[in-house]
Amino acid sequence: MVEFIFHRGGSPVGEFRKSWATATKNAGVAGKLFHDLRRSAVRNMTQAGTPAAVAMRISGHKTASMFQRYNIVCVDDLSAALEKTEAYCKTAAKGKIVAVR
């Protein structure tokens, strides 16, 4: 077992920030933060329908409030939710009375 997350042959890669800056530059995504990966992972899991409790275990979040900080909601999410709601209401209205509160 290797004691370091980022290593080369079991030895530390040196200053992580410098290595990260070089790696992101070489990948064409200079300026990305390592923590951005956690946010992307949370968003991808929730968009894929992974239950929050499972996603929290994977991402290491201990509280729902911290998890929600990482679960970014964008304009596209809001639009999709409204479209689904509108479609539901149209379908429900064809044969039933839809309660409006």
N, C-alpha and C positions, 0 to 999 in steps of 0.2 A: 504494500500500500504506500502511496506517495503522500507526503504530508502537505504538499502545496497544491492549490487548485491550478495555478498557472506556473508551469514548470517546463523545463527542457531536460529530459532524461533524469528527472527527479530533483534537479537543482532549480532554485528559484530563477525566474527570468530577469531579475534585477528590479529596477524601479517600475512598478506596475503602470503608473500613469504615462511614463515615457513609452513603454511597450504598447499600451493601449492606443496612444496617439499615433504611433507608427502603423499599427495594425489597421486602424480606421482610415488613415490616409491612404494606405495601400489598397484598401477595399473600396475606396471612392466614397466613403461616408464620414469624412473628417468632421470632427466636432460632436459626433455622437458620444453620449455618455454610456458607460457600462450599465448604469442603472436604467437607461432607456430600454434595455433588453427585458428587464423585469416588467416594465409597464406594457411592452408589446406582448409579452407572454400572457399577462393577465387579460388583456384585451382579446387576444386570439382565443384563449380558453373560454371566455364568456361568450364571444361571438359564435363559437363552435357548439355552445350549449352545455358545456361542462358545468355541473352544479357548483355553486360558489364554495361550498364546504370542501369539495375536492380540489378546486383551483387554489383555495387558500392553503391547503396542505402542501400542494406542489410548490407554490410561490413562497411559502414560509411566513405568510401573514398570520398573526395571532389573533387579530381582531377584525371584525367586519368593517369597522370604520376605516382602518388603514387599507384594507383590501379595496374599499370603494374609492379611495384616493387614487389608486392605480387603475381602476376600471374607468377609463376616460370615455365619456359620452360625447359623440360629435354630432354635427348637424345632420349627417346622413342617417345616424341612428334614430334621431328624432323624427325625421321624415318617414323612415321605414315604419316606425311605430304608428304614426298617424295614418299612413296608407293601410296598414293591417287593420287598424281600428275602424276606418271608414269601410273597408271591404266587409268586415264582420257585421257592422251595423246595417249595411245594404242587404246582406244575406239574411240576417235576423229579421229585418223589416218585411220581407216577402211573405212570411207566414205568421209572424208573431208581433206582438207589441213590444217595442224596445223601451225599457224604462230609462228615462232621462232624469238624472238627479242634479 
